[in-house]
Amino acid sequence: MKVSGAMLFALFFCIFLAAAASRSPPASDSIIIVGAGMSGIMAAKTLEEAGYKNFIILEASSRIGGRIHRGDVAGNTVEMGANWLFSGGPKTSPSMTIAKKINLRRIYSDYGNISANVYKQQGGLYEKHVVESALEIADERDAFCTNLSKTFSSENGRKDDDISILGAQRLLKQVPRSPLEMAIDYFYNDYEDAEPPRITSVRTTFPRFEEFGEDSYFVADARGFESVVHHIAKGFLSFKSNQITDPRLKLNKVVKKMSYSKDKVTVKTEDGYVYQAKYAIVSVSIGVLQNNLIEFLPNLPGWKSLAINNFDMAVYTKIFLKFPYQFWPTGPGTEFFLYVHERRGYYPIWQHLEKELPGSNILFVTVTDDESRRIEQQSDQKTIAEVMGVLRKLFGNKIPQPETILVPRWWSNPFYKGSYSNWPNGYSQRLYNDLKAPIGPIYFTGEHTNSSHLGYTDGAYFAGINTANSLIKCFKQ
């Protein structure tokens, strides 16, 4: 049979279209991303840049950023969640890179004079040399934990060898016992991990800050730390008048149920809407997963549930207080002070913001773990009474009452159920691999899935990229 020129053209044109289609992502590869925190936004950005634009992001709250969230104290922007950027290491933190690019105001946090600012339970300062001795011992404990962690990771170490920080302190025969020793130990451990040393893994916690450095910079910008996430989002989502207008981002969508089969995911939100896609990326916190706030149908397999529920979601709370005037020491070397109490973690670490927010007259105190949960469940007035009981011991009975208090309630909030994850002692690498593993068409991401930067904004950043790339690899195969 003769083939006309027109037929040949049509044939070659069809072959060309087929070849072009094979190089482009198929339109049917639709994706639902649950959560618009750093990891969810980075997952979406990674997909977009790879040509997979057929996704929607379902965010439970009215904003993006997740646990990067600014608050307001009498007109002053404060960070209720993520607060510090880090530098000084061999590599540059991606969050710091973006912060520099957008000229985000950040102030160096100088802890160097902490030994001169440690207060006794009933008031009055400890002598500086006494505190310095306790700090030297704490440095020895940190160094011991670092070396111990490296032996676990060496060729001779067994894959899942581990010990808690408290266990390591026992090995070294340097367990903190006095109220001062406990307060210093809290400063070194709980202040970072948000859980006590008896819980936290040595193998995965030490060494600290090795990659990006330990120089910490306090974000003090009216735009908030969340402007880092907004900058990323503006790179691929439609914006107008500084507001996201991209129809693929859907705010106030609380996901309640996820049904899945081999080739489909169906998501139902609290407002009754139903969304379907071939794949889903779940970027909610480990706390949300542990509290079964999303129902999976069928139920997640036992190995997955075990991995989720054996991990830790810690609680870290900064309580902000605005006063009519300053009554605390200010000037160089006074920014941080510690309060020593017989009850570990009772309003222990304080910071004034005269360098970060001049003239604001704001103090904040950091609490964690059980104290965070206790304080979240009581009234702000009760918290003010407790805080003032501490401050009056330190600075006298004539100090004023605070005009404003802000108590973030991360543990109580059903969208988060905690502040950030922490790797508990004895949690194996096999369990961690299960924690990150997909279930059929459902992939899991979040700072808790990035062991190198667990609990940090940069962990969420890398987790979103890694999970999206795993899904893209699935597409290609």
N, C-alpha and C positions, 0 to 999 in steps of 0.2 A: 504494500500500500504506500502510495506517495504521501509524504508529509509536507504540507505547505509551510511557507516562511512564517505565517501567522501562528500556525500550530507549534512550530519550533520555538518561536518567541515565547508563547504561552507556557510551553513546557519548561524552558530555561528560567522564566520568571517565577514559576512555582518552586523550582529547585532553589532559586535564590532566596525566596521567602522562607522556605523551610530551613535553609542554612542560617539565615539571620535569626529566625526564631530560636534555633538551638543555642545561639550565643546570648540570647536575652532571657531573663527570668520569665517563666510562664505566668500569665496573669492569674492562674488558679492558685498560685502559691500565696494565699492570703494568710496573714499572721495577726493574732491578737496579742498585744503586750499589756500585761496587767501591772499598772504602777508607773508613775512618771517621776520617780526619784532619779538620782544620778544614774543608776544601773539601767533603768528602763529607757531613759533618754539616750544613753550611749548605745544601747542595743538597737534602738530605732535609727539612730544616726548611722551606725555601722551597716545596717540593712539598706538604708537609703543610698549610701555611697557605693554599695555593691550592686545597685540597680533594682533592689527589691523594695519597691515603693508601696506595694499593696498591703499596708498594715494599718491598724488602728491602735491607739493607746487609750486604755480605760483607766482613769485616775479617780480614786475615791474622794479626794478632797477638791477644793476649789482652786488649787494652784499646782504648779510643778515644783519639784525639789525634794519632796519627801522629808527625811530627817535633817535636811539642810533648811532651816526655817528661822526667819527673823521674827523677833517680837518687838513690842513697843513698851517702853517704860517712861512715862511722862514726856513723850515726844522724842525720846532717844532710842535709836535702833540697837537692839541687843540680839545676840545669837542664842536661841533656845536649844539648838542642836549643835551640829558641827561648828567649830569656832576657830581652830588653829590651822595654819599652814606650816609646812616644814621645809627646811632647806639645810644645806651644809654637808650633804652626802655626795657620793660619786655620781649620782644621777639626779635629775630635776623632776620634782613631782609635777604631774600634769595639772593638778589644781593650782599649784604655784605659778606654773607657766601661764595659765589663763588669767590668774589674778594680776600678774604683771602686765599682761596684754591689755586688760581693761582698766588698769591703774586702780585696782582695788586697794583701799587704804588698809594698811596692816602695820601693827606695832610689835616690835620685838619684846618678848616676855623674858625678863631677866630674873631668874630664880637664884642668882649668885649670892644674895645677901639673906637667904632664908634663915640662916642660923642666928641672925640678930633679931628675928621677928617670930619667935615661938613663945606663946603665952601659956602659963600654968592654968589649971582648972579653976582656981579661985582668983585668978588675976595675977599680974606681974610677969615679967619676962624671965625665961631661963637664961642663965649665963651663957654667953656665946660659945665658950670653949666646951661646955657640957653638950650643947647641941652638935657642935662640930665633931665631937667624938662619936656621937650616935650616927651622924651622917657618914663618917668614915667606915663604920661597921656596915652600914647599909650599902655602901659602895662595894665592899668586899662580898657581900651576899649577892649583889647583882653580877659581879665578875664571876663568882662561882657558878651561878645559874647559867651564864653565857657559855662558860667552858663545858659545863655538864651537857647543855643542849648540843654543843658541837660534837661531843663524844657520841651522842645518840645518832647523829647524822653521819658519822664517819663510816668507813667501810667495815669496821669491826663491830659497829653498833647494830643491834637488832632493829628491824624496821619500825616496830611499835613500842620500843623502850620509852618510858616516860615517867615523870614524877611531878607532883604538884610543887609550887614554889615553897609552900610550907614544908613539904617533905625534903626539899633541897636544903632549907634552913636547918632542919633537924640533922641532916647529914653533916653539915658544916658545924653543928653544935652552936648555932647562933640564932636561936628562936627569940624574937622580940617578946618581952614580958612586961616591962614597966609601961605606964601610960605614955611616957615620952617615946620609948622605943616603938610602941604600937603606932603612935601618930606619925613618926618618921617612916615606918614600914608602909603605912597607908599612903603617904605622899609618894613613895617609890612604886607602889603596886596598884592599889585600888584606884588611885587617881588616874591611872592609864587604862587599866583593865576593867574597871567598874565592878569588880568582884574581888573577894578576899583571896589571899595566897593559898588557902587550903583547897580552893577550887581550880585555880588557873594552872594550865599546863606549862611546864618549863620548856619542853621540846619545841613547841610552836610559838612561844612568846618571846624567847631570847634567841639571838641578840635583838635589842630594840633599835629602831630607827636606822638600821644599817644602810639602807639603800638611799633614802632621801635626806638623811641627816636628822639631828636632834635639835637644831635651832628652831624654836617655835615662834610663830608670828600670829598675834591675836588680830582677827579681822574686826576692824572698827570703821565700817563704812555704812552710810545711810542706805545704800542699795542692798546691803546684806550679802552674806556669803552666797545666798541663792542666786545672785547675779552671775556667778560662775556657770551654774546650770542653765540660766537664761541665755547666756552667751553661746553655749553649745547648741541649745534648741534653735536659736535664731539662724544657725548655719544650715538648717534643713527644713524647718517648719515655717509656714507662712505667718508673718507678723504684720500688724498694722497699728500705728500709734502706740508702739511698745506693748501691744497685746497680741497673744497668739490667736490667729484666726484660722489656722489650718484645721479643716474638718476632720482630719485623722486623729486629732487630740480631743478626747471627750472627757470633760471634767465632771465632778460630782457623780461618778458612776461607781457605785460600791458593788464589787463583784461578790455574789453570794454562792453561786453554784457553777461548777465546771464539769460538763459531761464530755467524755472522750471515747473515741474508738480508734481503730487503726489509722483511719484517714480523715478524721474530722474532730473538731473541738467545738462545743456549744457552750457559750457563756451567758449566764443569766445575771442581771444586775438587780439591785434592791428596788429600783423603780419599775421593774417588770419588763425591761427591754431584753431582747435575746439577740446575741451576736454569734455568727458562725464563721469558722475559718478552718484551714487545713492544719494550722499549727498555732501554738500559743507559747509565749514566754512569760513566766510568772516571776515578777521582780519584787514581790512583797517581802516583808521582813520575816526572819525565822520565827519571831514571836507571833505573827499572824498565823503562820502555818501550824505552830504548836497549839494554838488556841482553837483550831478548827473553824476559823471564821470564814473560810471558803470550803464549801462541801464539794468533794470530788466524787464523781460517779463514773465508773465504779470506784470504790475506795482505793486509796493508794495502797500498793502492795506492802506487806509487812516489813520487808527490808528497808523500804523508803521511809515508812513511819518511824521505824527504830532510829534511823539516821537523823531524822528531823527532831525527834523528841529527846534524844540524848545530847544534843548540842545545847549551848547556853545563850540566852538573850539577856544581856545585862541592862541595868538601869542606872543612868548617870544624870543627875539633876543639878542645874545651876539655879539657885534662888536669888533673884534680883530684888534689891531694896533701895528705894530712892528716899533720901533724907533731906530736910530743909537746909542743912548746912553740914560741913565736914566736922567730925570730932575725932577722927583717926589720924595717925601720922601720915604725912605725905612727903613727896620729894624722892630723890634717888634712893633706891634700896629699900623702899617701904611697900612696894606694890602688892606683894604676897605676904600673908602671915598665917601661921598655924595656931590652932587652938587644941590643947591637949586635954582630953577628958578620959575618965576611967572607962567609959563605954566607947569602944572603938567605933570611929566613924560618926561621932556626934558633932555635927557642924564643924568639921575639922579644917577645911582649906578655904581661906578668904582671899579676895582680891578687890582692891579699889580701882576705879576706872578713871582716875584723874588724868592719866596720860592718854588713855584711849578716847575718853569723852570728857574733856576739860569742863569743869564747872557743873557737871551733871549731879554730883553728890550721890553717886551710886556705888554701893557695895554689892558684891555677890558672894555667896558661899556655896561650895560644891559638896553634895552628899551622893552616896551611891547605894546600890543593893538594898538590903532590908530597910535602911533608913529612908531611902527614896520611896519605897513602897509604903512605909508607915506615914510619911509626910504627905504623900499623894492622897491618902485616905482621910486626912484630917482637914479641918477648915484652915483657910489662910490666917484667920485671927489667932488660932492655936499656934500656928507656925511662927507668927510675929511674936507671940508671947515667949516661945522658946528661944527664938533668935535674940530677942532683947534681953533675956536672962543671961545669955552668953556675953553680949556686947557690954552690958552694964558691969559685969565682972572685970572686963578688960579695960573699959574707958570711963567707969563711974556711973552713978545713978542719975546724973543730971542730963544725960544725953537725950535727944528728942526721939519721939516715935517716928517710924517711917511714914512717909506720905503715900507711898505706893509699894506694893509687893507683886512680883510675878513669879509664879511657881509652875514651870512646865510639868505636864503630867503625861509623860511618854508611856509609862506602864499602863495607865488607865485608858489611853487612847486606843480604840479598836482598830485604827488604821496602822498602828505601829507595834503596840504591846511591848515596848522597851526602847532602849536607845541605840544599842549596837550589840553585835554578837561577840562572844568570848569562847575560846577553845578550852573546854574543861580537861583536867587531867584524866588520862585513860581513854580518851576518845581516839580511836584508831584511824589510820590513813584509809583503811578499807571503808569504814563508816563515812569518812569525809568524801570519798569518791562516790558513795551511794547518795550522799546529801546533794551533790552536784548533778547526779545522773538524770537524764530525761526519762519520762514515763510515756512511752508511745510518742504522740505528737506534742507533748507538753514538756517544755524546757524550763529550767529553774536558774535564776540568777540573783544577784544581790551581793552586798559586801561580804556576807557570810560564805560565799562560794569562791572567794579569792584569798587563799591562805597566806600569801605573801604580804597582804595589806589588810588583814582581817580587822573589821571594826572601823576602818577609816574611809574617808571620802574617795581616796585614790583606789581603795579596794573595790568600791562600787563602780568606779570609772572603768577599771580593767575588767571587772566581771561582766559588765554589759557588752563590752567588745568581744570577749572570749565566747560568751554564750551565743551571740549573734553569728560569730564565725563558725561555731559548731553547727548551727542551723543551716547556714549557707553551704557548708560542706555536705550536709545531708541532702540539700537540693541538688547539688552537682552530681552526687552519686546515685 
